[in-house]
Amino acid sequence: MQDEFYMARALKLAQRGRFTTHPNPNVGCVIVNNGDIVGEGYHHRAGEPHAEVHALRMAGAKAKGATAYVTLEPCSHHGRTPPCCDALI
């Protein structure tokens, strides 16, 4: 049940970028540590930091050992922004 709650929150966050991320998808991210949401983010605009980066910045040191709920698999390529999978690891 908690996984569904956190993913629903990530989906809600993703909707904040629905009119501004084209051609990129809308993405939301929630970072949870010991049952507490320690970071949240969404992708604001194409070419700007992705949802995961915003959430990690908000979480700071609390991201260590936490779980990330992301509405799209984290990118693993270098484009206008570095790979999110590296930041999450």
PLY file of the C-alpha trace (Angstrom):
ply
format ascii 1.0
element vertex 89
property float x
property float y
property float z
element edge 88
property int vertex1
property int vertex2
end_header
0.00 0.00 0.00
2.78 2.48 0.79
4.47 1.90 -2.57
1.20 2.83 -4.28
0.93 6.00 -2.18
4.45 7.17 -3.06
4.03 6.35 -6.75
0.70 8.20 -6.81
2.48 11.21 -5.34
5.18 10.97 -8.04
2.47 10.82 -10.73
0.81 13.91 -9.26
4.12 15.77 -9.29
4.72 14.78 -12.91
1.51 16.51 -13.93
2.98 19.86 -12.89
5.15 19.77 -16.01
2.51 18.62 -18.48
2.50 21.83 -20.52
6.18 22.73 -20.28
8.35 19.64 -20.89
7.71 18.97 -24.58
9.35 17.15 -26.30
10.39 15.42 -23.08
7.92 13.35 -21.02
6.35 14.51 -17.76
8.26 12.90 -14.90
7.85 13.01 -11.14
10.09 11.63 -8.41
9.64 11.01 -4.69
12.50 9.94 -2.44
11.53 8.06 0.72
13.77 7.22 3.67
12.38 5.18 6.57
8.81 5.92 5.54
9.33 9.69 5.29
9.29 11.68 2.07
12.64 13.46 2.10
12.70 14.73 -1.48
10.30 15.50 -4.30
10.73 16.83 -7.79
9.36 17.02 -11.28
10.77 17.84 -14.69
10.02 21.52 -15.30
11.29 22.17 -18.86
13.21 20.42 -21.61
16.94 20.94 -21.12
16.62 21.65 -17.40
17.36 19.21 -14.54
15.18 16.14 -14.43
12.76 15.18 -11.66
15.30 12.93 -9.97
17.84 15.75 -9.67
15.31 18.09 -8.07
14.28 15.36 -5.61
17.88 14.48 -4.75
18.75 18.12 -4.13
15.80 18.46 -1.78
16.69 15.24 0.05
20.38 16.06 0.46
22.17 13.59 2.73
18.85 11.92 3.58
18.86 10.36 0.09
21.54 7.86 1.14
19.91 4.45 1.48
16.52 5.82 0.45
14.09 4.56 -2.19
13.28 6.61 -5.29
9.82 6.37 -6.83
10.06 7.66 -10.39
7.36 7.70 -13.06
9.83 6.88 -15.86
13.00 4.85 -15.84
15.93 7.14 -15.01
17.92 8.21 -18.06
21.33 6.65 -18.61
22.63 8.82 -21.44
24.45 12.13 -21.70
22.35 14.79 -23.40
21.66 18.34 -22.27
21.73 16.94 -18.72
23.88 14.18 -17.19
22.44 10.69 -16.58
20.00 10.49 -13.67
20.87 6.86 -13.00
24.39 7.95 -11.99
23.01 10.54 -9.58
20.64 8.02 -8.01
23.36 5.43 -7.48
0 1
1 2
2 3
3 4
4 5
5 6
6 7
7 8
8 9
9 10
10 11
11 12
12 13
13 14
14 15
15 16
16 17
17 18
18 19
19 20
20 21
21 22
22 23
23 24
24 25
25 26
26 27
27 28
28 29
29 30
30 31
31 32
32 33
33 34
34 35
35 36
36 37
37 38
38 39
39 40
40 41
41 42
42 43
43 44
44 45
45 46
46 47
47 48
48 49
49 50
50 51
51 52
52 53
53 54
54 55
55 56
56 57
57 58
58 59
59 60
60 61
61 62
62 63
63 64
64 65
65 66
66 67
67 68
68 69
69 70
70 71
71 72
72 73
73 74
74 75
75 76
76 77
77 78
78 79
79 80
80 81
81 82
82 83
83 84
84 85
85 86
86 87
87 88
